[in-house]
């Protein structure tokens, strides 16, 4: 059963594009370069509010053991590199981990579990 590691971070509207660049050009490639067994995908969501911009990341892993390979025994602790911290105004100190029970697409693709 796949696991979604979900995290939230917020920044100012002025820093939002900079934060996205840090994610896109540094954080995500750094995670992919580690070639973590069980790492499947990285999704980034953005929601613009009046006074701040919210980012949600969802990293998909094959299992909780894969998450532990990524983050260590304290796997709920958020992974927020210093480069990202400089442009975020606040962030969740921990991540939530959800079991993926079902995933469907219009083409009828079923998840591999």
Phi and psi restraints in degrees (range 20) as a CNS / XPLOR table:
assign (resid 1 and name C) (resid 2 and name N)
       (resid 2 and name CA) (resid 2 and name C) 1.0 -71.6 20.0 2
assign (resid 2 and name N) (resid 2 and name CA)
       (resid 2 and name C) (resid 3 and name N) 1.0 156.8 20.0 2
assign (resid 2 and name C) (resid 3 and name N)
       (resid 3 and name CA) (resid 3 and name C) 1.0 -123.2 20.0 2
assign (resid 3 and name N) (resid 3 and name CA)
       (resid 3 and name C) (resid 4 and name N) 1.0 132.7 20.0 2
assign (resid 3 and name C) (resid 4 and name N)
       (resid 4 and name CA) (resid 4 and name C) 1.0 -102.2 20.0 2
assign (resid 4 and name N) (resid 4 and name CA)
       (resid 4 and name C) (resid 5 and name N) 1.0 122.4 20.0 2
assign (resid 4 and name C) (resid 5 and name N)
       (resid 5 and name CA) (resid 5 and name C) 1.0 -97.7 20.0 2
assign (resid 5 and name N) (resid 5 and name CA)
       (resid 5 and name C) (resid 6 and name N) 1.0 112.7 20.0 2
assign (resid 5 and name C) (resid 6 and name N)
       (resid 6 and name CA) (resid 6 and name C) 1.0 -112.9 20.0 2
assign (resid 6 and name N) (resid 6 and name CA)
       (resid 6 and name C) (resid 7 and name N) 1.0 133.7 20.0 2
assign (resid 6 and name C) (resid 7 and name N)
       (resid 7 and name CA) (resid 7 and name C) 1.0 -142.5 20.0 2
assign (resid 7 and name N) (resid 7 and name CA)
       (resid 7 and name C) (resid 8 and name N) 1.0 148.8 20.0 2
assign (resid 7 and name C) (resid 8 and name N)
       (resid 8 and name CA) (resid 8 and name C) 1.0 -122.0 20.0 2
assign (resid 8 and name N) (resid 8 and name CA)
       (resid 8 and name C) (resid 9 and name N) 1.0 140.4 20.0 2
assign (resid 8 and name C) (resid 9 and name N)
       (resid 9 and name CA) (resid 9 and name C) 1.0 -140.8 20.0 2
assign (resid 9 and name N) (resid 9 and name CA)
       (resid 9 and name C) (resid 10 and name N) 1.0 151.9 20.0 2
assign (resid 9 and name C) (resid 10 and name N)
       (resid 10 and name CA) (resid 10 and name C) 1.0 -128.5 20.0 2
assign (resid 10 and name N) (resid 10 and name CA)
       (resid 10 and name C) (resid 11 and name N) 1.0 148.1 20.0 2
assign (resid 10 and name C) (resid 11 and name N)
       (resid 11 and name CA) (resid 11 and name C) 1.0 -144.9 20.0 2
assign (resid 11 and name N) (resid 11 and name CA)
       (resid 11 and name C) (resid 12 and name N) 1.0 174.7 20.0 2
assign (resid 11 and name C) (resid 12 and name N)
       (resid 12 and name CA) (resid 12 and name C) 1.0 -79.2 20.0 2
assign (resid 12 and name N) (resid 12 and name CA)
       (resid 12 and name C) (resid 13 and name N) 1.0 157.8 20.0 2
assign (resid 12 and name C) (resid 13 and name N)
       (resid 13 and name CA) (resid 13 and name C) 1.0 -57.2 20.0 2
assign (resid 13 and name N) (resid 13 and name CA)
       (resid 13 and name C) (resid 14 and name N) 1.0 -32.7 20.0 2
assign (resid 13 and name C) (resid 14 and name N)
       (resid 14 and name CA) (resid 14 and name C) 1.0 -68.9 20.0 2
assign (resid 14 and name N) (resid 14 and name CA)
       (resid 14 and name C) (resid 15 and name N) 1.0 -30.0 20.0 2
assign (resid 14 and name C) (resid 15 and name N)
       (resid 15 and name CA) (resid 15 and name C) 1.0 -98.7 20.0 2
assign (resid 15 and name N) (resid 15 and name CA)
       (resid 15 and name C) (resid 16 and name N) 1.0 -3.1 20.0 2
assign (resid 15 and name C) (resid 16 and name N)
       (resid 16 and name CA) (resid 16 and name C) 1.0 -60.9 20.0 2
assign (resid 16 and name N) (resid 16 and name CA)
       (resid 16 and name C) (resid 17 and name N) 1.0 -46.9 20.0 2
assign (resid 16 and name C) (resid 17 and name N)
       (resid 17 and name CA) (resid 17 and name C) 1.0 -66.8 20.0 2
assign (resid 17 and name N) (resid 17 and name CA)
       (resid 17 and name C) (resid 18 and name N) 1.0 -34.8 20.0 2
assign (resid 17 and name C) (resid 18 and name N)
       (resid 18 and name CA) (resid 18 and name C) 1.0 -65.2 20.0 2
assign (resid 18 and name N) (resid 18 and name CA)
       (resid 18 and name C) (resid 19 and name N) 1.0 -43.6 20.0 2
assign (resid 18 and name C) (resid 19 and name N)
       (resid 19 and name CA) (resid 19 and name C) 1.0 -62.4 20.0 2
assign (resid 19 and name N) (resid 19 and name CA)
       (resid 19 and name C) (resid 20 and name N) 1.0 -43.8 20.0 2
assign (resid 19 and name C) (resid 20 and name N)
       (resid 20 and name CA) (resid 20 and name C) 1.0 -58.3 20.0 2
assign (resid 20 and name N) (resid 20 and name CA)
       (resid 20 and name C) (resid 21 and name N) 1.0 -41.2 20.0 2
assign (resid 20 and name C) (resid 21 and name N)
       (resid 21 and name CA) (resid 21 and name C) 1.0 -62.9 20.0 2
assign (resid 21 and name N) (resid 21 and name CA)
       (resid 21 and name C) (resid 22 and name N) 1.0 -41.5 20.0 2
assign (resid 21 and name C) (resid 22 and name N)
       (resid 22 and name CA) (resid 22 and name C) 1.0 -61.1 20.0 2
assign (resid 22 and name N) (resid 22 and name CA)
       (resid 22 and name C) (resid 23 and name N) 1.0 -45.5 20.0 2
assign (resid 22 and name C) (resid 23 and name N)
       (resid 23 and name CA) (resid 23 and name C) 1.0 -60.5 20.0 2
assign (resid 23 and name N) (resid 23 and name CA)
       (resid 23 and name C) (resid 24 and name N) 1.0 -52.5 20.0 2
assign (resid 23 and name C) (resid 24 and name N)
       (resid 24 and name CA) (resid 24 and name C) 1.0 -65.9 20.0 2
assign (resid 24 and name N) (resid 24 and name CA)
       (resid 24 and name C) (resid 25 and name N) 1.0 -40.9 20.0 2
assign (resid 24 and name C) (resid 25 and name N)
       (resid 25 and name CA) (resid 25 and name C) 1.0 -97.8 20.0 2
assign (resid 25 and name N) (resid 25 and name CA)
       (resid 25 and name C) (resid 26 and name N) 1.0 -16.8 20.0 2
assign (resid 25 and name C) (resid 26 and name N)
       (resid 26 and name CA) (resid 26 and name C) 1.0 -127.3 20.0 2
assign (resid 26 and name N) (resid 26 and name CA)
       (resid 26 and name C) (resid 27 and name N) 1.0 -58.1 20.0 2
assign (resid 26 and name C) (resid 27 and name N)
       (resid 27 and name CA) (resid 27 and name C) 1.0 -65.1 20.0 2
assign (resid 27 and name N) (resid 27 and name CA)
       (resid 27 and name C) (resid 28 and name N) 1.0 -54.8 20.0 2
assign (resid 27 and name C) (resid 28 and name N)
       (resid 28 and name CA) (resid 28 and name C) 1.0 -63.2 20.0 2
assign (resid 28 and name N) (resid 28 and name CA)
       (resid 28 and name C) (resid 29 and name N) 1.0 -48.5 20.0 2
assign (resid 28 and name C) (resid 29 and name N)
       (resid 29 and name CA) (resid 29 and name C) 1.0 -60.9 20.0 2
assign (resid 29 and name N) (resid 29 and name CA)
       (resid 29 and name C) (resid 30 and name N) 1.0 -33.6 20.0 2
assign (resid 29 and name C) (resid 30 and name N)
       (resid 30 and name CA) (resid 30 and name C) 1.0 -63.7 20.0 2
assign (resid 30 and name N) (resid 30 and name CA)
       (resid 30 and name C) (resid 31 and name N) 1.0 -39.4 20.0 2
assign (resid 30 and name C) (resid 31 and name N)
       (resid 31 and name CA) (resid 31 and name C) 1.0 -68.9 20.0 2
assign (resid 31 and name N) (resid 31 and name CA)
       (resid 31 and name C) (resid 32 and name N) 1.0 -44.5 20.0 2
assign (resid 31 and name C) (resid 32 and name N)
       (resid 32 and name CA) (resid 32 and name C) 1.0 -63.6 20.0 2
assign (resid 32 and name N) (resid 32 and name CA)
       (resid 32 and name C) (resid 33 and name N) 1.0 -35.0 20.0 2
assign (resid 32 and name C) (resid 33 and name N)
       (resid 33 and name CA) (resid 33 and name C) 1.0 -64.2 20.0 2
assign (resid 33 and name N) (resid 33 and name CA)
       (resid 33 and name C) (resid 34 and name N) 1.0 -25.6 20.0 2
assign (resid 33 and name C) (resid 34 and name N)
       (resid 34 and name CA) (resid 34 and name C) 1.0 -71.8 20.0 2
assign (resid 34 and name N) (resid 34 and name CA)
       (resid 34 and name C) (resid 35 and name N) 1.0 -16.1 20.0 2
assign (resid 34 and name C) (resid 35 and name N)
       (resid 35 and name CA) (resid 35 and name C) 1.0 48.8 20.0 2
assign (resid 35 and name N) (resid 35 and name CA)
       (resid 35 and name C) (resid 36 and name N) 1.0 54.2 20.0 2
assign (resid 35 and name C) (resid 36 and name N)
       (resid 36 and name CA) (resid 36 and name C) 1.0 -70.7 20.0 2
assign (resid 36 and name N) (resid 36 and name CA)
       (resid 36 and name C) (resid 37 and name N) 1.0 122.0 20.0 2
assign (resid 36 and name C) (resid 37 and name N)
       (resid 37 and name CA) (resid 37 and name C) 1.0 -58.8 20.0 2
assign (resid 37 and name N) (resid 37 and name CA)
       (resid 37 and name C) (resid 38 and name N) 1.0 128.8 20.0 2
assign (resid 37 and name C) (resid 38 and name N)
       (resid 38 and name CA) (resid 38 and name C) 1.0 94.2 20.0 2
assign (resid 38 and name N) (resid 38 and name CA)
       (resid 38 and name C) (resid 39 and name N) 1.0 -6.1 20.0 2
assign (resid 38 and name C) (resid 39 and name N)
       (resid 39 and name CA) (resid 39 and name C) 1.0 -73.8 20.0 2
assign (resid 39 and name N) (resid 39 and name CA)
       (resid 39 and name C) (resid 40 and name N) 1.0 129.2 20.0 2
assign (resid 39 and name C) (resid 40 and name N)
       (resid 40 and name CA) (resid 40 and name C) 1.0 -110.2 20.0 2
assign (resid 40 and name N) (resid 40 and name CA)
       (resid 40 and name C) (resid 41 and name N) 1.0 -49.5 20.0 2
assign (resid 40 and name C) (resid 41 and name N)
       (resid 41 and name CA) (resid 41 and name C) 1.0 -162.2 20.0 2
assign (resid 41 and name N) (resid 41 and name CA)
       (resid 41 and name C) (resid 42 and name N) 1.0 165.4 20.0 2
assign (resid 41 and name C) (resid 42 and name N)
       (resid 42 and name CA) (resid 42 and name C) 1.0 -133.4 20.0 2
assign (resid 42 and name N) (resid 42 and name CA)
       (resid 42 and name C) (resid 43 and name N) 1.0 122.5 20.0 2
assign (resid 42 and name C) (resid 43 and name N)
       (resid 43 and name CA) (resid 43 and name C) 1.0 -116.6 20.0 2
assign (resid 43 and name N) (resid 43 and name CA)
       (resid 43 and name C) (resid 44 and name N) 1.0 143.3 20.0 2
assign (resid 43 and name C) (resid 44 and name N)
       (resid 44 and name CA) (resid 44 and name C) 1.0 -125.6 20.0 2
assign (resid 44 and name N) (resid 44 and name CA)
       (resid 44 and name C) (resid 45 and name N) 1.0 128.1 20.0 2
assign (resid 44 and name C) (resid 45 and name N)
       (resid 45 and name CA) (resid 45 and name C) 1.0 -115.8 20.0 2
assign (resid 45 and name N) (resid 45 and name CA)
       (resid 45 and name C) (resid 46 and name N) 1.0 146.9 20.0 2
assign (resid 45 and name C) (resid 46 and name N)
       (resid 46 and name CA) (resid 46 and name C) 1.0 -133.8 20.0 2
assign (resid 46 and name N) (resid 46 and name CA)
       (resid 46 and name C) (resid 47 and name N) 1.0 137.1 20.0 2
assign (resid 46 and name C) (resid 47 and name N)
       (resid 47 and name CA) (resid 47 and name C) 1.0 -135.9 20.0 2
assign (resid 47 and name N) (resid 47 and name CA)
       (resid 47 and name C) (resid 48 and name N) 1.0 118.1 20.0 2
assign (resid 47 and name C) (resid 48 and name N)
       (resid 48 and name CA) (resid 48 and name C) 1.0 -85.9 20.0 2
assign (resid 48 and name N) (resid 48 and name CA)
       (resid 48 and name C) (resid 49 and name N) 1.0 121.5 20.0 2
assign (resid 48 and name C) (resid 49 and name N)
       (resid 49 and name CA) (resid 49 and name C) 1.0 -102.4 20.0 2
assign (resid 49 and name N) (resid 49 and name CA)
       (resid 49 and name C) (resid 50 and name N) 1.0 177.8 20.0 2
assign (resid 49 and name C) (resid 50 and name N)
       (resid 50 and name CA) (resid 50 and name C) 1.0 -60.5 20.0 2
assign (resid 50 and name N) (resid 50 and name CA)
       (resid 50 and name C) (resid 51 and name N) 1.0 -51.2 20.0 2
assign (resid 50 and name C) (resid 51 and name N)
       (resid 51 and name CA) (resid 51 and name C) 1.0 -106.7 20.0 2
assign (resid 51 and name N) (resid 51 and name CA)
       (resid 51 and name C) (resid 52 and name N) 1.0 -5.6 20.0 2
assign (resid 51 and name C) (resid 52 and name N)
       (resid 52 and name CA) (resid 52 and name C) 1.0 -155.1 20.0 2
assign (resid 52 and name N) (resid 52 and name CA)
       (resid 52 and name C) (resid 53 and name N) 1.0 168.4 20.0 2
assign (resid 52 and name C) (resid 53 and name N)
       (resid 53 and name CA) (resid 53 and name C) 1.0 -121.3 20.0 2
assign (resid 53 and name N) (resid 53 and name CA)
       (resid 53 and name C) (resid 54 and name N) 1.0 129.2 20.0 2
assign (resid 53 and name C) (resid 54 and name N)
       (resid 54 and name CA) (resid 54 and name C) 1.0 -100.7 20.0 2
assign (resid 54 and name N) (resid 54 and name CA)
       (resid 54 and name C) (resid 55 and name N) 1.0 133.5 20.0 2
assign (resid 54 and name C) (resid 55 and name N)
       (resid 55 and name CA) (resid 55 and name C) 1.0 -116.1 20.0 2
assign (resid 55 and name N) (resid 55 and name CA)
       (resid 55 and name C) (resid 56 and name N) 1.0 140.2 20.0 2
assign (resid 55 and name C) (resid 56 and name N)
       (resid 56 and name CA) (resid 56 and name C) 1.0 -124.0 20.0 2
assign (resid 56 and name N) (resid 56 and name CA)
       (resid 56 and name C) (resid 57 and name N) 1.0 130.0 20.0 2
assign (resid 56 and name C) (resid 57 and name N)
       (resid 57 and name CA) (resid 57 and name C) 1.0 -111.4 20.0 2
assign (resid 57 and name N) (resid 57 and name CA)
       (resid 57 and name C) (resid 58 and name N) 1.0 142.3 20.0 2
assign (resid 57 and name C) (resid 58 and name N)
       (resid 58 and name CA) (resid 58 and name C) 1.0 -130.9 20.0 2
assign (resid 58 and name N) (resid 58 and name CA)
       (resid 58 and name C) (resid 59 and name N) 1.0 110.7 20.0 2
assign (resid 58 and name C) (resid 59 and name N)
       (resid 59 and name CA) (resid 59 and name C) 1.0 -104.1 20.0 2
assign (resid 59 and name N) (resid 59 and name CA)
       (resid 59 and name C) (resid 60 and name N) 1.0 129.4 20.0 2
assign (resid 59 and name C) (resid 60 and name N)
       (resid 60 and name CA) (resid 60 and name C) 1.0 -102.0 20.0 2
assign (resid 60 and name N) (resid 60 and name CA)
       (resid 60 and name C) (resid 61 and name N) 1.0 130.7 20.0 2
assign (resid 60 and name C) (resid 61 and name N)
       (resid 61 and name CA) (resid 61 and name C) 1.0 -124.8 20.0 2
assign (resid 61 and name N) (resid 61 and name CA)
       (resid 61 and name C) (resid 62 and name N) 1.0 159.3 20.0 2
assign (resid 61 and name C) (resid 62 and name N)
       (resid 62 and name CA) (resid 62 and name C) 1.0 -67.1 20.0 2
assign (resid 62 and name N) (resid 62 and name CA)
       (resid 62 and name C) (resid 63 and name N) 1.0 -33.2 20.0 2
assign (resid 62 and name C) (resid 63 and name N)
       (resid 63 and name CA) (resid 63 and name C) 1.0 -160.7 20.0 2
assign (resid 63 and name N) (resid 63 and name CA)
       (resid 63 and name C) (resid 64 and name N) 1.0 169.9 20.0 2
assign (resid 63 and name C) (resid 64 and name N)
       (resid 64 and name CA) (resid 64 and name C) 1.0 -63.5 20.0 2
assign (resid 64 and name N) (resid 64 and name CA)
       (resid 64 and name C) (resid 65 and name N) 1.0 -33.5 20.0 2
assign (resid 64 and name C) (resid 65 and name N)
       (resid 65 and name CA) (resid 65 and name C) 1.0 -60.4 20.0 2
assign (resid 65 and name N) (resid 65 and name CA)
       (resid 65 and name C) (resid 66 and name N) 1.0 -36.5 20.0 2
assign (resid 65 and name C) (resid 66 and name N)
       (resid 66 and name CA) (resid 66 and name C) 1.0 -66.5 20.0 2
assign (resid 66 and name N) (resid 66 and name CA)
       (resid 66 and name C) (resid 67 and name N) 1.0 -38.0 20.0 2
assign (resid 66 and name C) (resid 67 and name N)
       (resid 67 and name CA) (resid 67 and name C) 1.0 -62.9 20.0 2
assign (resid 67 and name N) (resid 67 and name CA)
       (resid 67 and name C) (resid 68 and name N) 1.0 -42.8 20.0 2
assign (resid 67 and name C) (resid 68 and name N)
       (resid 68 and name CA) (resid 68 and name C) 1.0 -63.6 20.0 2
assign (resid 68 and name N) (resid 68 and name CA)
       (resid 68 and name C) (resid 69 and name N) 1.0 -37.6 20.0 2
assign (resid 68 and name C) (resid 69 and name N)
       (resid 69 and name CA) (resid 69 and name C) 1.0 -61.5 20.0 2
assign (resid 69 and name N) (resid 69 and name CA)
       (resid 69 and name C) (resid 70 and name N) 1.0 -34.4 20.0 2
assign (resid 69 and name C) (resid 70 and name N)
       (resid 70 and name CA) (resid 70 and name C) 1.0 -74.2 20.0 2
assign (resid 70 and name N) (resid 70 and name CA)
       (resid 70 and name C) (resid 71 and name N) 1.0 -49.1 20.0 2
assign (resid 70 and name C) (resid 71 and name N)
       (resid 71 and name CA) (resid 71 and name C) 1.0 -111.0 20.0 2
assign (resid 71 and name N) (resid 71 and name CA)
       (resid 71 and name C) (resid 72 and name N) 1.0 -16.3 20.0 2
assign (resid 71 and name C) (resid 72 and name N)
       (resid 72 and name CA) (resid 72 and name C) 1.0 97.3 20.0 2
assign (resid 72 and name N) (resid 72 and name CA)
       (resid 72 and name C) (resid 73 and name N) 1.0 -177.7 20.0 2
assign (resid 72 and name C) (resid 73 and name N)
       (resid 73 and name CA) (resid 73 and name C) 1.0 -59.7 20.0 2
assign (resid 73 and name N) (resid 73 and name CA)
       (resid 73 and name C) (resid 74 and name N) 1.0 -33.3 20.0 2
assign (resid 73 and name C) (resid 74 and name N)
       (resid 74 and name CA) (resid 74 and name C) 1.0 -86.4 20.0 2
assign (resid 74 and name N) (resid 74 and name CA)
       (resid 74 and name C) (resid 75 and name N) 1.0 57.1 20.0 2
assign (resid 74 and name C) (resid 75 and name N)
       (resid 75 and name CA) (resid 75 and name C) 1.0 -64.8 20.0 2
assign (resid 75 and name N) (resid 75 and name CA)
       (resid 75 and name C) (resid 76 and name N) 1.0 -20.8 20.0 2
assign (resid 75 and name C) (resid 76 and name N)
       (resid 76 and name CA) (resid 76 and name C) 1.0 -76.5 20.0 2
assign (resid 76 and name N) (resid 76 and name CA)
       (resid 76 and name C) (resid 77 and name N) 1.0 -18.9 20.0 2
assign (resid 76 and name C) (resid 77 and name N)
       (resid 77 and name CA) (resid 77 and name C) 1.0 -61.0 20.0 2
assign (resid 77 and name N) (resid 77 and name CA)
       (resid 77 and name C) (resid 78 and name N) 1.0 134.2 20.0 2
assign (resid 77 and name C) (resid 78 and name N)
       (resid 78 and name CA) (resid 78 and name C) 1.0 -68.9 20.0 2
assign (resid 78 and name N) (resid 78 and name CA)
       (resid 78 and name C) (resid 79 and name N) 1.0 144.1 20.0 2
assign (resid 78 and name C) (resid 79 and name N)
       (resid 79 and name CA) (resid 79 and name C) 1.0 -100.3 20.0 2
assign (resid 79 and name N) (resid 79 and name CA)
       (resid 79 and name C) (resid 80 and name N) 1.0 101.5 20.0 2
assign (resid 79 and name C) (resid 80 and name N)
       (resid 80 and name CA) (resid 80 and name C) 1.0 -129.2 20.0 2
assign (resid 80 and name N) (resid 80 and name CA)
       (resid 80 and name C) (resid 81 and name N) 1.0 94.0 20.0 2
assign (resid 80 and name C) (resid 81 and name N)
       (resid 81 and name CA) (resid 81 and name C) 1.0 -58.4 20.0 2
assign (resid 81 and name N) (resid 81 and name CA)
       (resid 81 and name C) (resid 82 and name N) 1.0 153.5 20.0 2
assign (resid 81 and name C) (resid 82 and name N)
       (resid 82 and name CA) (resid 82 and name C) 1.0 -54.6 20.0 2
assign (resid 82 and name N) (resid 82 and name CA)
       (resid 82 and name C) (resid 83 and name N) 1.0 -38.8 20.0 2
assign (resid 82 and name C) (resid 83 and name N)
       (resid 83 and name CA) (resid 83 and name C) 1.0 -58.7 20.0 2
assign (resid 83 and name N) (resid 83 and name CA)
       (resid 83 and name C) (resid 84 and name N) 1.0 -37.2 20.0 2
assign (resid 83 and name C) (resid 84 and name N)
       (resid 84 and name CA) (resid 84 and name C) 1.0 -75.3 20.0 2
assign (resid 84 and name N) (resid 84 and name CA)
       (resid 84 and name C) (resid 85 and name N) 1.0 -38.6 20.0 2
assign (resid 84 and name C) (resid 85 and name N)
       (resid 85 and name CA) (resid 85 and name C) 1.0 -59.6 20.0 2
assign (resid 85 and name N) (resid 85 and name CA)
       (resid 85 and name C) (resid 86 and name N) 1.0 -30.0 20.0 2
assign (resid 85 and name C) (resid 86 and name N)
       (resid 86 and name CA) (resid 86 and name C) 1.0 -68.4 20.0 2
assign (resid 86 and name N) (resid 86 and name CA)
       (resid 86 and name C) (resid 87 and name N) 1.0 -22.9 20.0 2
assign (resid 86 and name C) (resid 87 and name N)
       (resid 87 and name CA) (resid 87 and name C) 1.0 -112.3 20.0 2
assign (resid 87 and name N) (resid 87 and name CA)
       (resid 87 and name C) (resid 88 and name N) 1.0 -5.9 20.0 2
assign (resid 87 and name C) (resid 88 and name N)
       (resid 88 and name CA) (resid 88 and name C) 1.0 -87.6 20.0 2
assign (resid 88 and name N) (resid 88 and name CA)
       (resid 88 and name C) (resid 89 and name N) 1.0 144.7 20.0 2
assign (resid 88 and name C) (resid 89 and name N)
       (resid 89 and name CA) (resid 89 and name C) 1.0 -91.6 20.0 2
assign (resid 89 and name N) (resid 89 and name CA)
       (resid 89 and name C) (resid 90 and name N) 1.0 -27.7 20.0 2
assign (resid 89 and name C) (resid 90 and name N)
       (resid 90 and name CA) (resid 90 and name C) 1.0 -165.0 20.0 2
assign (resid 90 and name N) (resid 90 and name CA)
       (resid 90 and name C) (resid 91 and name N) 1.0 162.2 20.0 2
assign (resid 90 and name C) (resid 91 and name N)
       (resid 91 and name CA) (resid 91 and name C) 1.0 -160.3 20.0 2
assign (resid 91 and name N) (resid 91 and name CA)
       (resid 91 and name C) (resid 92 and name N) 1.0 158.7 20.0 2
assign (resid 91 and name C) (resid 92 and name N)
       (resid 92 and name CA) (resid 92 and name C) 1.0 -69.5 20.0 2
assign (resid 92 and name N) (resid 92 and name CA)
       (resid 92 and name C) (resid 93 and name N) 1.0 130.6 20.0 2
assign (resid 92 and name C) (resid 93 and name N)
       (resid 93 and name CA) (resid 93 and name C) 1.0 -76.0 20.0 2
assign (resid 93 and name N) (resid 93 and name CA)
       (resid 93 and name C) (resid 94 and name N) 1.0 -16.5 20.0 2
assign (resid 93 and name C) (resid 94 and name N)
       (resid 94 and name CA) (resid 94 and name C) 1.0 -130.2 20.0 2
assign (resid 94 and name N) (resid 94 and name CA)
       (resid 94 and name C) (resid 95 and name N) 1.0 160.0 20.0 2
assign (resid 94 and name C) (resid 95 and name N)
       (resid 95 and name CA) (resid 95 and name C) 1.0 -107.1 20.0 2
assign (resid 95 and name N) (resid 95 and name CA)
       (resid 95 and name C) (resid 96 and name N) 1.0 154.9 20.0 2
assign (resid 95 and name C) (resid 96 and name N)
       (resid 96 and name CA) (resid 96 and name C) 1.0 -102.6 20.0 2
assign (resid 96 and name N) (resid 96 and name CA)
       (resid 96 and name C) (resid 97 and name N) 1.0 147.2 20.0 2
assign (resid 96 and name C) (resid 97 and name N)
       (resid 97 and name CA) (resid 97 and name C) 1.0 -122.7 20.0 2
assign (resid 97 and name N) (resid 97 and name CA)
       (resid 97 and name C) (resid 98 and name N) 1.0 117.1 20.0 2
assign (resid 97 and name C) (resid 98 and name N)
       (resid 98 and name CA) (resid 98 and name C) 1.0 -109.5 20.0 2
assign (resid 98 and name N) (resid 98 and name CA)
       (resid 98 and name C) (resid 99 and name N) 1.0 138.7 20.0 2
assign (resid 98 and name C) (resid 99 and name N)
       (resid 99 and name CA) (resid 99 and name C) 1.0 -80.2 20.0 2
assign (resid 99 and name N) (resid 99 and name CA)
       (resid 99 and name C) (resid 100 and name N) 1.0 131.9 20.0 2
assign (resid 99 and name C) (resid 100 and name N)
       (resid 100 and name CA) (resid 100 and name C) 1.0 -85.7 20.0 2
assign (resid 100 and name N) (resid 100 and name CA)
       (resid 100 and name C) (resid 101 and name N) 1.0 111.2 20.0 2
assign (resid 100 and name C) (resid 101 and name N)
       (resid 101 and name CA) (resid 101 and name C) 1.0 -87.0 20.0 2
assign (resid 101 and name N) (resid 101 and name CA)
       (resid 101 and name C) (resid 102 and name N) 1.0 -31.6 20.0 2
assign (resid 101 and name C) (resid 102 and name N)
       (resid 102 and name CA) (resid 102 and name C) 1.0 -158.9 20.0 2
assign (resid 102 and name N) (resid 102 and name CA)
       (resid 102 and name C) (resid 103 and name N) 1.0 145.5 20.0 2
assign (resid 102 and name C) (resid 103 and name N)
       (resid 103 and name CA) (resid 103 and name C) 1.0 -147.4 20.0 2
assign (resid 103 and name N) (resid 103 and name CA)
       (resid 103 and name C) (resid 104 and name N) 1.0 122.0 20.0 2
assign (resid 103 and name C) (resid 104 and name N)
       (resid 104 and name CA) (resid 104 and name C) 1.0 -128.8 20.0 2
assign (resid 104 and name N) (resid 104 and name CA)
       (resid 104 and name C) (resid 105 and name N) 1.0 154.9 20.0 2
assign (resid 104 and name C) (resid 105 and name N)
       (resid 105 and name CA) (resid 105 and name C) 1.0 -132.2 20.0 2
assign (resid 105 and name N) (resid 105 and name CA)
       (resid 105 and name C) (resid 106 and name N) 1.0 162.4 20.0 2
assign (resid 105 and name C) (resid 106 and name N)
       (resid 106 and name CA) (resid 106 and name C) 1.0 -58.7 20.0 2
assign (resid 106 and name N) (resid 106 and name CA)
       (resid 106 and name C) (resid 107 and name N) 1.0 -23.4 20.0 2
assign (resid 106 and name C) (resid 107 and name N)
       (resid 107 and name CA) (resid 107 and name C) 1.0 -81.0 20.0 2
assign (resid 107 and name N) (resid 107 and name CA)
       (resid 107 and name C) (resid 108 and name N) 1.0 -6.4 20.0 2
assign (resid 107 and name C) (resid 108 and name N)
       (resid 108 and name CA) (resid 108 and name C) 1.0 87.0 20.0 2
assign (resid 108 and name N) (resid 108 and name CA)
       (resid 108 and name C) (resid 109 and name N) 1.0 10.7 20.0 2
assign (resid 108 and name C) (resid 109 and name N)
       (resid 109 and name CA) (resid 109 and name C) 1.0 -62.8 20.0 2
assign (resid 109 and name N) (resid 109 and name CA)
       (resid 109 and name C) (resid 110 and name N) 1.0 134.6 20.0 2
assign (resid 109 and name C) (resid 110 and name N)
       (resid 110 and name CA) (resid 110 and name C) 1.0 -105.1 20.0 2
assign (resid 110 and name N) (resid 110 and name CA)
       (resid 110 and name C) (resid 111 and name N) 1.0 148.8 20.0 2
assign (resid 110 and name C) (resid 111 and name N)
       (resid 111 and name CA) (resid 111 and name C) 1.0 -69.7 20.0 2
assign (resid 111 and name N) (resid 111 and name CA)
       (resid 111 and name C) (resid 112 and name N) 1.0 152.0 20.0 2
assign (resid 111 and name C) (resid 112 and name N)
       (resid 112 and name CA) (resid 112 and name C) 1.0 -95.4 20.0 2
assign (resid 112 and name N) (resid 112 and name CA)
       (resid 112 and name C) (resid 113 and name N) 1.0 126.1 20.0 2
